[in-house]
Amino acid sequence: MSVSIIHNNKTYIIEKKDDESNEIYSKRVEYIISKKENQNIDNIINLSYVWRNYMFYSMIYPVSLIKKL
């Protein structure tokens, strides 16, 4: 499963990971969409995994990384 997002005239496909529930995947896509337009979309997608792990799987990250979310 995947969702296409258009950002700065480019289309990005947000893939659903095999271990990701549909609900968590949907929330992660919402997170990506909610970020500011002027941010690097590849960076946002990468941070979305950190956000997911932090919010739903109780993983611990350095404060400096959490502030980027």
Rosetta constraint file for C-alpha pairs under 8 A:
AtomPair CA 1 CA 15 HARMONIC 6.29 0.50
AtomPair CA 1 CA 16 HARMONIC 5.52 0.50
AtomPair CA 2 CA 13 HARMONIC 6.20 0.50
AtomPair CA 2 CA 14 HARMONIC 5.30 0.50
AtomPair CA 2 CA 15 HARMONIC 4.48 0.50
AtomPair CA 2 CA 16 HARMONIC 5.73 0.50
AtomPair CA 3 CA 13 HARMONIC 5.51 0.50
AtomPair CA 3 CA 14 HARMONIC 5.14 0.50
AtomPair CA 3 CA 15 HARMONIC 6.80 0.50
AtomPair CA 3 CA 29 HARMONIC 7.88 0.50
AtomPair CA 4 CA 11 HARMONIC 6.31 0.50
AtomPair CA 4 CA 12 HARMONIC 5.47 0.50
AtomPair CA 4 CA 13 HARMONIC 4.39 0.50
AtomPair CA 4 CA 14 HARMONIC 6.20 0.50
AtomPair CA 5 CA 11 HARMONIC 5.51 0.50
AtomPair CA 5 CA 12 HARMONIC 5.08 0.50
AtomPair CA 5 CA 13 HARMONIC 6.27 0.50
AtomPair CA 5 CA 14 HARMONIC 7.43 0.50
AtomPair CA 5 CA 33 HARMONIC 7.90 0.50
AtomPair CA 6 CA 10 HARMONIC 5.38 0.50
AtomPair CA 6 CA 11 HARMONIC 4.29 0.50
AtomPair CA 6 CA 12 HARMONIC 6.14 0.50
AtomPair CA 7 CA 11 HARMONIC 6.29 0.50
AtomPair CA 7 CA 12 HARMONIC 7.38 0.50
AtomPair CA 7 CA 37 HARMONIC 7.33 0.50
AtomPair CA 7 CA 41 HARMONIC 7.30 0.50
AtomPair CA 8 CA 37 HARMONIC 7.98 0.50
AtomPair CA 14 CA 29 HARMONIC 7.31 0.50
AtomPair CA 14 CA 45 HARMONIC 7.80 0.50
AtomPair CA 16 CA 20 HARMONIC 6.57 0.50
AtomPair CA 16 CA 25 HARMONIC 6.16 0.50
AtomPair CA 17 CA 25 HARMONIC 8.00 0.50
AtomPair CA 20 CA 24 HARMONIC 6.31 0.50
AtomPair CA 20 CA 25 HARMONIC 6.07 0.50
AtomPair CA 21 CA 25 HARMONIC 6.07 0.50
AtomPair CA 22 CA 26 HARMONIC 6.06 0.50
AtomPair CA 23 CA 27 HARMONIC 6.30 0.50
AtomPair CA 24 CA 28 HARMONIC 6.11 0.50
AtomPair CA 24 CA 52 HARMONIC 7.42 0.50
AtomPair CA 24 CA 56 HARMONIC 7.83 0.50
AtomPair CA 25 CA 29 HARMONIC 6.23 0.50
AtomPair CA 26 CA 30 HARMONIC 6.23 0.50
AtomPair CA 27 CA 31 HARMONIC 6.17 0.50
AtomPair CA 28 CA 32 HARMONIC 6.32 0.50
AtomPair CA 28 CA 48 HARMONIC 6.05 0.50
AtomPair CA 28 CA 49 HARMONIC 7.69 0.50
AtomPair CA 28 CA 51 HARMONIC 7.85 0.50
AtomPair CA 28 CA 52 HARMONIC 6.46 0.50
AtomPair CA 29 CA 33 HARMONIC 6.21 0.50
AtomPair CA 30 CA 34 HARMONIC 6.03 0.50
AtomPair CA 31 CA 35 HARMONIC 6.68 0.50
AtomPair CA 31 CA 48 HARMONIC 6.80 0.50
AtomPair CA 32 CA 44 HARMONIC 6.17 0.50
AtomPair CA 32 CA 45 HARMONIC 6.38 0.50
AtomPair CA 32 CA 48 HARMONIC 6.52 0.50
AtomPair CA 35 CA 39 HARMONIC 7.47 0.50
AtomPair CA 35 CA 44 HARMONIC 7.41 0.50
AtomPair CA 39 CA 43 HARMONIC 7.67 0.50
AtomPair CA 39 CA 44 HARMONIC 7.24 0.50
AtomPair CA 40 CA 44 HARMONIC 6.34 0.50
AtomPair CA 41 CA 45 HARMONIC 6.14 0.50
AtomPair CA 42 CA 46 HARMONIC 6.27 0.50
AtomPair CA 43 CA 47 HARMONIC 6.09 0.50
AtomPair CA 44 CA 48 HARMONIC 6.03 0.50
AtomPair CA 45 CA 49 HARMONIC 7.07 0.50
AtomPair CA 46 CA 50 HARMONIC 7.15 0.50
AtomPair CA 47 CA 51 HARMONIC 6.10 0.50
AtomPair CA 47 CA 68 HARMONIC 7.93 0.50
AtomPair CA 47 CA 69 HARMONIC 6.65 0.50
AtomPair CA 48 CA 52 HARMONIC 6.00 0.50
AtomPair CA 48 CA 69 HARMONIC 7.94 0.50
AtomPair CA 49 CA 53 HARMONIC 6.05 0.50
AtomPair CA 50 CA 54 HARMONIC 5.98 0.50
AtomPair CA 51 CA 55 HARMONIC 5.90 0.50
AtomPair CA 51 CA 66 HARMONIC 7.92 0.50
AtomPair CA 51 CA 69 HARMONIC 6.55 0.50
AtomPair CA 52 CA 56 HARMONIC 5.67 0.50
AtomPair CA 52 CA 57 HARMONIC 7.19 0.50
AtomPair CA 53 CA 57 HARMONIC 4.82 0.50
AtomPair CA 53 CA 58 HARMONIC 6.31 0.50
AtomPair CA 53 CA 59 HARMONIC 5.55 0.50
AtomPair CA 54 CA 58 HARMONIC 5.01 0.50
AtomPair CA 54 CA 59 HARMONIC 4.86 0.50
AtomPair CA 54 CA 60 HARMONIC 6.43 0.50
AtomPair CA 54 CA 61 HARMONIC 7.57 0.50
AtomPair CA 55 CA 59 HARMONIC 7.88 0.50
AtomPair CA 61 CA 65 HARMONIC 6.53 0.50
AtomPair CA 61 CA 66 HARMONIC 6.64 0.50
AtomPair CA 62 CA 66 HARMONIC 6.52 0.50
AtomPair CA 63 CA 67 HARMONIC 6.16 0.50
AtomPair CA 64 CA 68 HARMONIC 6.95 0.50
AtomPair CA 65 CA 69 HARMONIC 7.14 0.50
